[in-house]
């Protein structure tokens, strides 16, 4: 994505969304050096963001900044840990 396309995603408060408009799917961002960022960390430094993706099925995807799990659209971490 171009920088213009990333800036287009910003809401009226200048924040990147946590989920997609269509379907409400959880988003994650890719920053410099291909670091995975949760929406909270991506919003701390939008200049670093160069790609946005939906987390479809990775229940264990974590943010490279804060180490929090990033929600998944279809995978349930609790069910996977029980197996």
Phi, psi and omega in degrees: 000147176278164178301324179296319179294322177295315180297330178297332181287339183299137177277187183294343177263005179078023182251143173285145182287156176267342179215160180290146178299312180273114176091342179069024182291141182290137182254153166225162185239153177246127182252192179307147181059026178058034177281134177281131181232135172288164180303323180298311180290324177297324180287341176289331181212078182295340178295334182281336187286132176228001178202149175232142181219155171273136173271096184286307192222009182267096183290344184246019177290127181238154177286135180285346177270305188255351180069011175287149174290146175256126183306148178248146180292319188236342181266139180250110183302319181298318179292322181292326180290333180287335185288000000 
